[in-house]
Amino acid sequence: MPRIIDGSNMNITGRNIKYYRKKRNLSQQELSIKLETLCRGSISRIEDGSRTVTDIELQGLSQVLQIPIENFFNANPLSEA
C-alpha cells in the first residue's frame, strides 16, 4: 500500500508561514521572540518543511501573524480573501 504522506516534507504549512512572516516584515528571530515558544532554528525548520508543526504552534503563529489559521493551508497565499 502506498504511503499517504511523503517523509521528505514534514509539514504543508511552512511555505505559507514564511510568506506571512515576511509580509509582516519580521525576521525569524523577531517571530521567535513574539511567540516565546519556538526558537529561531525551529521556525527555520518549519518554514523549510523539515520539522513538523503542532496545532498549538499553528494557533500561536496565527495570533502573532494576525491571520486566520486556515490561511496556512492555502495553496496560493497571494489569493487570500
C-alpha positions as CSV (number, residue, x, y, z in Angstrom):
1,M,0.0,0.0,0.0
2,P,1.5,3.4,-0.9
3,R,2.2,5.9,1.8
4,I,-0.2,8.9,2.0
5,I,2.4,11.2,3.5
6,D,5.8,11.6,1.8
7,G,8.5,11.5,4.5
8,S,10.7,14.2,2.9
9,N,8.3,17.1,3.8
10,M,7.2,17.2,7.4
11,N,4.5,19.9,7.1
12,I,2.4,21.6,4.4
13,T,2.2,25.0,6.1
14,G,5.9,26.1,6.3
15,R,5.9,27.9,2.9
16,N,2.9,30.0,3.9
17,I,4.2,30.7,7.4
18,K,7.3,32.1,5.8
19,Y,5.2,34.2,3.4
20,Y,3.1,35.7,6.2
21,R,6.2,36.3,8.4
22,K,7.8,38.2,5.6
23,K,4.6,40.1,4.8
24,R,4.7,41.4,8.4
25,N,8.4,42.3,7.9
26,L,9.5,40.0,10.7
27,S,12.8,38.1,10.9
28,Q,12.7,34.6,12.2
29,Q,14.3,35.8,15.4
30,E,11.7,38.5,15.8
31,L,8.9,36.0,15.3
32,S,10.6,33.7,17.8
33,I,10.6,36.4,20.4
34,K,7.0,37.3,19.8
35,L,5.9,33.6,20.1
36,E,8.0,32.9,23.2
37,T,7.7,29.2,22.5
38,L,9.7,28.5,19.3
39,C,13.4,29.2,18.8
40,R,14.6,30.7,15.6
41,G,16.0,27.4,14.4
42,S,12.7,25.7,14.9
43,I,11.0,28.4,12.8
44,S,13.6,27.9,10.1
45,R,13.0,24.1,10.0
46,I,9.2,24.6,10.0
47,E,9.5,27.0,7.1
48,D,11.7,24.7,5.1
49,G,9.4,21.7,5.8
50,S,12.0,19.7,7.7
51,R,10.1,19.9,11.0
52,T,6.5,19.2,12.0
53,V,4.4,21.9,13.4
54,T,1.9,21.3,16.2
55,D,-1.7,22.6,16.4
56,I,-0.8,24.8,19.3
57,E,2.2,26.2,17.4
58,L,-0.1,27.0,14.5
59,Q,-2.5,28.7,16.8
60,G,0.3,30.9,18.2
61,L,1.6,31.7,14.7
62,S,-1.9,32.7,13.7
63,Q,-2.3,35.0,16.6
64,V,1.2,36.6,16.2
65,L,0.9,37.0,12.4
66,Q,-2.7,38.1,12.7
67,I,-4.1,35.8,10.1
68,P,-6.8,33.1,10.2
69,I,-5.2,29.7,10.8
70,E,-6.7,28.3,7.7
71,N,-4.6,30.6,5.6
72,F,-1.6,28.5,6.4
73,F,-3.2,25.7,4.3
74,N,-4.0,27.9,1.3
75,A,-2.2,26.6,-1.8
76,N,-1.6,30.2,-3.0
77,P,-1.4,32.8,-0.2
78,L,-1.4,35.6,-2.8
79,S,-5.1,34.7,-3.5
80,E,-6.2,35.1,0.1
81,A,-9.6,36.7,0.6
